[in-house]
Amino acid sequence: MGKIRLGCLFCDRDDFDGVDEIPADWYAVDHVQSYEDSYAEAVEKSDPVFDWQTHLGVCPLCEDSHCFVNEE
């Protein structure tokens, strides 16, 4: 299992949890936390329990439906 836990900013897909590399067709992917931190349990009430991702970006399906380029 890879150490990249890639999630989409718009949808709740998790089929890229545990990949070895970021797919070329994902857009604007940023590193958000370490692999170790992605498995940490929430300690404080304000800790984000569901933030499992190490990287967040926009998947190809959401890029087509949510990201618009102004072509003037």
Secondary structure as UniProt FT lines:
FT   STRAND          4..8
FT   TURN            15..16
FT   STRAND          17..19
FT   TURN            24..25
FT   STRAND          27..31
FT   HELIX           35..38
FT   TURN            45..46
FT   TURN            49..50
FT   STRAND          55..58
FT   HELIX           60..66
//
